[in-house]
Amino acid sequence: MMPRIGLLSDIHGNLPALDAVLAALAKETIDRIVCCGDIVGYGPWPGEVIARLRVADALCVQGNHDATTAGRLPLDYFNVAARAVIEWTRTVLPSNQVAYLRDLPQTLVEDQFVVVHGSLRGPLWEYMRDAFVAGETFSLLDRPFGLFGHSHVQGGFVDLDGRVIPLDRTTGSVDLLPAGRYLINPGSVGQPRDGDPRAAYAIIDFAERKVFFKRVPYDIQATMQGILHAGLPPQFAERLQRGR
Ligand code: ZN
């Protein structure tokens, strides 16, 4: 049983952001950390991030960046800049960490929830950005909760008797109605794209039936420096400041 989980996604090799989130979670009572994929890509500390997740014994699924880094998807699905980081990541990861990424499941099923990176229909690639696409995943979901990432946008959807409605995360927490089924995206730890540059994560309390959407500041300058120092495309540093 996992009554209360810390939910992370899209860390993308951003160690200062992950450490800020782990420090915040250390002050909470959490049964397990669950990660919706894209551990690597874009950021300069892929090996350190993998090491942190292994020490934390996080339950992780594979994202499209993880799969491609481990050679399970062709590089040409990515634009030139993203591909450059994946190729660099392959050169810095030891083989046991590449194997860790390679062996991650694409779908993870627990008693109360299913975890995927993108969607149930397309675990590695499909973006669930609107109620219509979310509805396709609800039709495949055989648990009360689906946990996902990929869009780097914090939030999610509720299915109430076949009506799919976006969650309102503006108050920071959402009550989980017993009659509802939920798709929950914690947002991106390492490269937020919803206009808030702080690291995003979530806490789901299945016993209290609440999801808490959280943000925590981190040393953005340190990650920008790390990206430039590693010789990675500067646009991935610049966008961290804007959270876009
Ligand atoms: Zn991602």
Residues whose N, C-alpha, C, O or C-beta is under 5 A from the ligand:
A	BS01	ZN	D10 D38 H150
